[in-house]
Amino acid sequence: MKKDAVAYLNTRKKGDFAAQKSEVENYCKYRFQIVEIFHDHRANATPPEKRKGFMEMQDYCAANNCPDIIIYDFAGLASDPDTGITALKALNEKYTIYCVNNDFFGFRDDPDQRREAIGNFIEYMEQYRESARKTAPAVSKKTKKGNERPIGRPRALNEGQVEALLTVRQAGTSISQICKMFNVSRSTVSKILADYPELKGEWKGARQEPEE
């Protein structure tokens, strides 16, 4: 018997809603009955707790005792990884979250174990986040005249974020998803993975080089 669930989509381009909706329906075909779909458009920079669709989804779940939420991907929760982790933690405390793309948590048929796995992942990420804050490099002594901003381009990710990136890559997350999760470019990810050839894999968007 299918279980009732709601879906949350956070889209960026005009045609994304129809495409994501189709994938969600296919994902739920044999396991869930989607009773409501909540949607935010071009809201990646807005914290989830300030999005209309996201808040309406939580109100609906609370009012209708709906414990299961389907999202398109974890990167869609927020463009900033810290914000995304915070949102995922808040949802996981009350609901069971399922993801259509790059879901590396497993336990799809056991809600309790799934929530525990997500909780363990969040705790792991929070430890790195706290460690990164404590070990943040001091402001460079080389500053521009007239202000305190350091000269030179800042690092895209700190040490804690790099460790988190490697962790989600080891868990099977695609490079394209990692770029979205950490809001970095392909070249940044490639530089980080340069010392980890076993994690490089293939970039789905890469052009095929002609054979010599």
Helices and strands as residue ranges (DSSP letters): E 3-11, H 16-28, E 32-41, G 48-50, H 52-64, E 68-71, G 74-77, H 81-92, E 96-99, H 111-134, H 159-170, H 175-182, H 186-193, H 197-200
